[in-house]
Amino acid sequence: MDPRRKRILFRAQHCGMKENDIILGRFAEANMAALSDADLDAFEALLDQPDNDVYNWVSGREPAPAPFDTDLMRRILAQND
């Protein structure tokens, strides 16, 4: 695995909020190898957001705002169902 993917995987598994660690970590473990460069950019941008906001989006409690309402977010939500 290349260094960028390793870094994103680590960040997804260590977000700071246990719920996000589980949701995003599982998604990253299952899909990291298949993510495109655009997906990796979107994932990094998502990981840069406040934990509570990310949890609300990836748990489906709140719709993700326009910059994060992406194919990647829909795949995370689908895996979390």
VEXDO-840586 format. One line per field, with one value per atom (N, C-alpha, C, CB): residue number from 1; residue in three letters; atom name; x, y, z. Coordinates in steps of 0.001 Angstrom, whole numbers, padded with zeros to 6 digits, always signed. Glycine has a CB too. Example, Ala and Ser with C-alpha at 12.3 -4.5 7.8 and 13.67 -1.06 7.14 Angstrom:
// residues 2
k <- 1,1,1,1,2,2,2,2;
r <- ALA,ALA,ALA,ALA,SER,SER,SER,SER;
a <- N,CA,C,CB,N,CA,C,CB;
east <- +013190,+012300,+013200,+011308,+012850,+013670,+012900,+014084;
north <- -005690,-004500,-003300,-004473,-002250,-001060,+000030,-000598;
up <- +007800,+007800,+007800,+009046,+007080,+007140,+007870,+005725;
// end
This chain:
// residues 81
k <- 1,1,1,1,2,2,2,2,3,3,3,3,4,4,4,4,5,5,5,5,6,6,6,6,7,7,7,7,8,8,8,8,9,9,9,9,10,10,10,10,11,11,11,11,12,12,12,12,13,13,13,13,14,14,14,14,15,15,15,15,16,16,16,16,17,17,17,17,18,18,18,18,19,19,19,19,20,20,20,20,21,21,21,21,22,22,22,22,23,23,23,23,24,24,24,24,25,25,25,25,26,26,26,26,27,27,27,27,28,28,28,28,29,29,29,29,30,30,30,30,31,31,31,31,32,32,32,32,33,33,33,33,34,34,34,34,35,35,35,35,36,36,36,36,37,37,37,37,38,38,38,38,39,39,39,39,40,40,40,40,41,41,41,41,42,42,42,42,43,43,43,43,44,44,44,44,45,45,45,45,46,46,46,46,47,47,47,47,48,48,48,48,49,49,49,49,50,50,50,50,51,51,51,51,52,52,52,52,53,53,53,53,54,54,54,54,55,55,55,55,56,56,56,56,57,57,57,57,58,58,58,58,59,59,59,59,60,60,60,60,61,61,61,61,62,62,62,62,63,63,63,63,64,64,64,64,65,65,65,65,66,66,66,66,67,67,67,67,68,68,68,68,69,69,69,69,70,70,70,70,71,71,71,71,72,72,72,72,73,73,73,73,74,74,74,74,75,75,75,75,76,76,76,76,77,77,77,77,78,78,78,78,79,79,79,79,80,80,80,80,81,81,81,81;
r <- MET,MET,MET,MET,ASP,ASP,ASP,ASP,PRO,PRO,PRO,PRO,ARG,ARG,ARG,ARG,ARG,ARG,ARG,ARG,LYS,LYS,LYS,LYS,ARG,ARG,ARG,ARG,ILE,ILE,ILE,ILE,LEU,LEU,LEU,LEU,PHE,PHE,PHE,PHE,ARG,ARG,ARG,ARG,ALA,ALA,ALA,ALA,GLN,GLN,GLN,GLN,HIS,HIS,HIS,HIS,CYS,CYS,CYS,CYS,GLY,GLY,GLY,GLY,MET,MET,MET,MET,LYS,LYS,LYS,LYS,GLU,GLU,GLU,GLU,ASN,ASN,ASN,ASN,ASP,ASP,ASP,ASP,ILE,ILE,ILE,ILE,ILE,ILE,ILE,ILE,LEU,LEU,LEU,LEU,GLY,GLY,GLY,GLY,ARG,ARG,ARG,ARG,PHE,PHE,PHE,PHE,ALA,ALA,ALA,ALA,GLU,GLU,GLU,GLU,ALA,ALA,ALA,ALA,ASN,ASN,ASN,ASN,MET,MET,MET,MET,ALA,ALA,ALA,ALA,ALA,ALA,ALA,ALA,LEU,LEU,LEU,LEU,SER,SER,SER,SER,ASP,ASP,ASP,ASP,ALA,ALA,ALA,ALA,ASP,ASP,ASP,ASP,LEU,LEU,LEU,LEU,ASP,ASP,ASP,ASP,ALA,ALA,ALA,ALA,PHE,PHE,PHE,PHE,GLU,GLU,GLU,GLU,ALA,ALA,ALA,ALA,LEU,LEU,LEU,LEU,LEU,LEU,LEU,LEU,ASP,ASP,ASP,ASP,GLN,GLN,GLN,GLN,PRO,PRO,PRO,PRO,ASP,ASP,ASP,ASP,ASN,ASN,ASN,ASN,ASP,ASP,ASP,ASP,VAL,VAL,VAL,VAL,TYR,TYR,TYR,TYR,ASN,ASN,ASN,ASN,TRP,TRP,TRP,TRP,VAL,VAL,VAL,VAL,SER,SER,SER,SER,GLY,GLY,GLY,GLY,ARG,ARG,ARG,ARG,GLU,GLU,GLU,GLU,PRO,PRO,PRO,PRO,ALA,ALA,ALA,ALA,PRO,PRO,PRO,PRO,ALA,ALA,ALA,ALA,PRO,PRO,PRO,PRO,PHE,PHE,PHE,PHE,ASP,ASP,ASP,ASP,THR,THR,THR,THR,ASP,ASP,ASP,ASP,LEU,LEU,LEU,LEU,MET,MET,MET,MET,ARG,ARG,ARG,ARG,ARG,ARG,ARG,ARG,ILE,ILE,ILE,ILE,LEU,LEU,LEU,LEU,ALA,ALA,ALA,ALA,GLN,GLN,GLN,GLN,ASN,ASN,ASN,ASN,ASP,ASP,ASP,ASP;
a <- N,CA,C,CB,N,CA,C,CB,N,CA,C,CB,N,CA,C,CB,N,CA,C,CB,N,CA,C,CB,N,CA,C,CB,N,CA,C,CB,N,CA,C,CB,N,CA,C,CB,N,CA,C,CB,N,CA,C,CB,N,CA,C,CB,N,CA,C,CB,N,CA,C,CB,N,CA,C,CB,N,CA,C,CB,N,CA,C,CB,N,CA,C,CB,N,CA,C,CB,N,CA,C,CB,N,CA,C,CB,N,CA,C,CB,N,CA,C,CB,N,CA,C,CB,N,CA,C,CB,N,CA,C,CB,N,CA,C,CB,N,CA,C,CB,N,CA,C,CB,N,CA,C,CB,N,CA,C,CB,N,CA,C,CB,N,CA,C,CB,N,CA,C,CB,N,CA,C,CB,N,CA,C,CB,N,CA,C,CB,N,CA,C,CB,N,CA,C,CB,N,CA,C,CB,N,CA,C,CB,N,CA,C,CB,N,CA,C,CB,N,CA,C,CB,N,CA,C,CB,N,CA,C,CB,N,CA,C,CB,N,CA,C,CB,N,CA,C,CB,N,CA,C,CB,N,CA,C,CB,N,CA,C,CB,N,CA,C,CB,N,CA,C,CB,N,CA,C,CB,N,CA,C,CB,N,CA,C,CB,N,CA,C,CB,N,CA,C,CB,N,CA,C,CB,N,CA,C,CB,N,CA,C,CB,N,CA,C,CB,N,CA,C,CB,N,CA,C,CB,N,CA,C,CB,N,CA,C,CB,N,CA,C,CB,N,CA,C,CB,N,CA,C,CB,N,CA,C,CB,N,CA,C,CB,N,CA,C,CB,N,CA,C,CB,N,CA,C,CB,N,CA,C,CB,N,CA,C,CB,N,CA,C,CB,N,CA,C,CB,N,CA,C,CB;
east <- +000857,+000000,+000902,-000974,+000536,+001370,+001211,+001006,+002169,+002163,+000886,+003357,+000360,-000853,-002017,-001220,-002204,-003300,-003097,-003397,-001869,-001584,-001941,-000099,-001576,-001861,-003372,-001211,-004111,-005564,-006203,-006162,-005749,-006277,-006057,-005617,-004855,-004566,-005488,-003094,-005640,-006503,-007951,-006417,-008414,-009792,-010023,-010123,-009000,-009116,-008861,-008155,-008362,-008013,-008520,-006480,-009813,-010407,-010462,-011807,-010618,-010775,-012136,-010565,-013065,-014398,-014613,-015526,-014843,-014897,-015865,-015295,-017026,-018018,-017468,-019298,-016776,-016173,-015046,-015642,-014267,-013200,-013772,-012464,-014904,-015520,-016075,-016639,-016896,-017544,-016520,-018556,-015673,-014715,-013577,-014147,-013162,-012099,-012505,-011698,-013722,-014208,-014325,-015570,-014856,-014971,-013593,-015681,-012647,-011300,-010639,-010434,-010759,-010163,-010718,-010407,-012016,-012668,-012463,-014135,-012226,-012254,-010995,-013366,-010024,-008872,-008186,-007877,-007975,-007242,-007974,-007005,-009299,-010089,-010395,-011379,-010042,-010371,-009505,-010200,-010150,-009440,-008751,-010419,-007934,-007294,-008336,-006337,-009407,-010481,-011166,-011515,-011379,-011960,-011041,-012224,-009747,-008788,-008799,-007370,-008891,-008995,-010234,-009036,-011370,-012633,-012558,-013803,-011924,-011800,-010939,-011194,-009826,-008973,-009721,-007699,-010487,-011265,-012289,-011972,-012908,-013874,-013194,-014550,-012019,-011291,-010820,-010098,-010766,-010356,-011499,-009803,-012717,-013879,-014040,-015152,-014800,-015033,-015712,-015896,-015272,-015771,-017286,-015160,-017893,-019345,-020082,-019801,-019607,-020228,-020099,-019590,-018901,-018669,-019576,-017184,-019681,-020538,-021983,-020452,-022470,-023851,-024070,-024225,-023083,-023213,-023111,-022143,-022101,-021884,-022874,-020475,-023532,-024557,-025933,-024580,-026036,-027318,-028208,-028038,-027695,-028492,-028790,-027767,-027834,-027990,-027480,-027222,-028069,-027514,-026162,-028493,-025277,-023963,-024124,-022956,-023418,-023495,-022904,-022756,-023209,-022848,-021408,-023068,-020404,-019039,-018771,-018035,-019555,-019332,-020412,-019254,-021401,-022456,-021939,-023795,-021087,-020359,-020660,-018846,-020174,-020288,-019606,-019666,-018485,-017784,-018681,-016480,-019345,-020237,-021374,-020807,-021934,-023013,-022526,-023583,-021286,-020729,-020494,-019413,-020044,-019862,-021214,-019190,-022219,-023560,-024121,-024506,-023930,-024446,-023784,-024222,-022493,-021796,-022213,-020279,-022646,-023015,-024452,-022831,-025236,-026645,-026768,-027376;
north <- -001175,+000000,+001237,-000001,+002211,+003410,+004272,+004231,+005157,+005944,+006777,+006863,+007348,+008161,+007305,+008846,+006153,+005264,+004787,+004048,+004484,+004082,+005201,+003698,+006424,+007571,+007767,+008854,+007693,+007872,+006742,+007926,+005517,+004384,+004598,+003068,+005008,+005266,+006351,+005674,+007443,+008542,+008082,+009732,+007247,+006754,+005873,+005971,+005164,+004274,+004984,+003123,+006218,+006973,+008406,+006961,+008546,+009875,+010701,+009735,+010043,+010758,+010515,+012233,+010020,+009675,+008201,+010606,+007369,+005917,+005514,+005233,+006150,+005808,+006043,+006623,+007170,+007463,+006482,+008908,+006131,+005144,+003849,+004860,+003424,+002170,+002311,+001746,+003334,+003502,+003761,+004649,+004760,+005130,+004121,+006519,+003563,+002561,+001314,+002189,+000837,-000343,-000050,-000799,+001126,+001487,+001530,+002847,+002166,+002296,+000931,+003187,+000070,-001264,-002039,-002045,-001928,-002698,-002112,-002796,-000801,-000140,+000611,+000792,+000719,+001583,+001291,+001440,+000038,-000308,+000142,-001807,+000229,+000563,+002054,-000204,+002865,+004287,+005011,+004928,+005866,+006682,+007854,+007199,+008572,+009763,+010783,+010393,+010940,+011868,+011407,+011991,+010093,+009550,+009811,+008038,+009629,+009870,+011339,+009449,+012237,+013672,+013941,+014515,+013361,+013558,+012957,+012932,+011801,+011149,+012000,+009732,+012510,+013373,+014629,+013759,+015221,+016414,+016084,+016987,+014916,+014484,+014315,+013169,+013712,+013487,+014786,+012588,+015864,+017170,+017913,+018032,+017390,+018059,+017687,+017699,+018499,+018185,+016821,+019283,+016080,+014722,+014643,+014166,+015559,+015494,+015681,+016546,+016584,+016782,+015522,+017979,+014965,+013754,+012631,+013318,+012451,+011386,+011590,+011331,+012811,+013065,+012749,+014514,+013024,+012746,+011262,+013500,+010586,+009177,+008247,+008765,+008721,+007911,+008165,+008198,+009165,+009488,+010358,+008240,+010847,+011724,+013059,+011959,+013540,+014796,+014572,+015978,+015253,+015145,+015855,+015745,+015300,+015932,+017203,+014960,+018273,+019502,+019274,+020660,+020176,+020031,+019578,+021331,+020164,+019719,+018252,+020590,+017694,+016321,+015354,+016291,+015858,+015010,+014427,+015819,+013426,+012857,+011370,+013085,+010794,+009347,+008614,+008918,+009123,+008512,+008484,+009275,+009584,+009635,+008629,+011062,+008516,+007554,+006116,+007719,+005832,+004491,+004233,+004321,+005247,+005096,+004835,+006365,+005608,+005432,+004053,+006520,+003605,+002296,+001170,+002082,+001282,+000248,+000276,+000425,+001424,+001577,+001138,+003016,+000892,+000472,-000868,+000442;
up <- +000000,+000000,+000000,+001235,-000818,-000901,+000361,-002159,+000620,+001860,+002064,+001871,+000991,+001145,+001632,-000188,+001049,+001455,+002897,+000498,+003272,+004653,+005628,+004809,+005265,+006133,+006288,+005566,+005184,+005238,+006039,+003813,+005840,+006601,+008092,+006148,+008476,+009886,+010431,+010071,+009687,+010143,+010275,+009172,+009350,+009396,+010622,+008119,+011043,+012195,+013520,+012049,+013466,+014676,+014565,+014910,+014354,+014143,+015422,+013575,+016541,+017793,+018415,+017579,+017614,+018098,+017752,+017459,+018743,+018544,+017436,+019837,+017388,+016375,+014970,+016585,+014782,+013478,+013172,+013439,+014199,+014000,+013426,+015332,+013967,+013522,+012107,+014490,+011877,+010572,+009476,+010620,+009682,+008636,+008526,+008911,+009658,+009631,+008872,+011036,+009110,+008381,+006892,+008935,+006571,+005159,+004511,+004999,+005172,+004614,+004442,+005511,+005441,+005347,+004159,+006636,+003939,+002879,+001489,+003159,+001394,+000092,-000309,+000067,+000568,+000319,-001010,+001437,-001328,-002553,-003810,-002614,-003752,-004941,-005074,-004918,-004086,-004143,-005170,-002764,-005943,-006935,-006238,-008032,-006978,-006416,-005976,-007439,-006752,-006377,-005095,-007516,-004955,-003722,-002536,-003865,-002737,-001657,-001245,-002088,-002225,-001914,-001075,-003211,-001485,-000764,+000638,-001547,+000770,+002073,+003006,+001920,+002500,+003324,+003757,+002557,+002848,+003194,+004275,+001945,+004182,+005188,+006544,+004761,+006551,+007803,+008454,+007549,+007688,+008222,+008917,+007102,+008823,+009407,+010878,+008628,+011633,+013052,+013224,+013704,+014222,+014454,+014563,+015702,+015293,+015469,+014152,+016467,+013314,+012001,+011159,+011269,+011120,+010325,+010808,+010404,+012110,+012636,+012200,+014169,+012301,+011894,+010421,+012173,+009595,+008152,+007854,+007365,+008397,+008047,+008730,+008409,+009772,+010431,+009834,+011930,+008966,+008351,+009211,+008019,+010321,+011194,+010532,+012515,+009750,+009014,+007600,+009712,+006627,+005274,+005215,+004223,+004447,+004273,+003454,+003584,+003806,+003013,+001619,+003730,+000731,-000686,-000941,-001380,-000306,-000636,-000284,+000084,+000626,+001083,+000615,+002586,-000109,-000664,-001979,-000883,-001847,-002978,-003108,-002821,-004187,-004375,-003220,-005731,-002765,-001637,-000400,-001333,-000098,+001067,+000908,+001259,-000288,-000514,-000307,-001931,-000698,-000474,+001011,-001250,+001742,+003194,+003849,+003811,+003474,+004038,+003708,+003515,+002473,+002061,+002853,+000555,+003108,+003864,+005330,+003741,+005809,+007212,+007491,+007636,+006459,+006658,+007305,+005352;
// end
